């Protein structure tokens, strides 16, 4: 089995209901963080970890995601003629950063169903799954951290983080087992969005997974849950029993950019750090803070 990760699956076929009406005609993954769409941060993380092929699992109205990673010749030509070299090179670099493969998930029947849709493009290799609305900044980044664990253990590994008990019902939650190293453990069980009183721990799965291709068979064997969705969590429970699954506590700043508050937080932080507007934005915020009630 190859130990290097060359393929990333990014499911972006969800309906983005939390972002309506903005997501009515624009994929939420294309919403900007100051001047860079959410999806660019996610693809950059995968590419920095050595990924060569990005597989978007898409739905209707998601063409702009594919267009974004392709050339816009008219714009490039115009930028070149205007001698706007920095913008020209930036635009061209994004168009050339990765191979994009698109696969349609014809109806959004859950994350497990979306990952299974990518099977023909992934084949028999280990691969990563990055949720299209979870932005994480780390050095090494979270995908690289998972790849390092996989390199040594050769077992599927997912990123976990500790959340307050009151938040467990928003996530898949892992029951942690035997220790492998300081930040890596075997997972004994997983529960999708448990009530705080029923959660086996506070270790949540925020949306970075490294799987061997064994996950596909596990998803195929998974029955839809009550709401008709095929849950990735249920398939991972099968994976635990058949092949094992590790949890790795990652180190990174993490934002849920698919949620209104998380989206505003990442925009706020990115604006403060932005080389062009950061200083002025900070002055504005400090000034506003004096008058805000
Ligand atoms: P979310 O549940 O956070 O996204 O799924 P959503 O469904 O788009 O948003 P809301 O909850 O309605 O506001 C996490 C990621 O998985 C993808 C979504 O596009 C999102 O990036 N997803 C989810 C799929 O690709 N297919 C699905 O069937 C479900």
Boltz pocket constraint, residues with backbone or C-beta under 6 A from the ligand:
constraints:
  - pocket:
      binder: B
      contacts: [[A, 11], [A, 12], [A, 13], [A, 14], [A, 15], [A, 16], [A, 17], [A, 18], [A, 19], [A, 57], [A, 105], [A, 107], [A, 108], [A, 109], [A, 110], [A, 111], [A, 113], [A, 114], [A, 131], [A, 132], [A, 133], [A, 258]]
      max_distance: 6.0
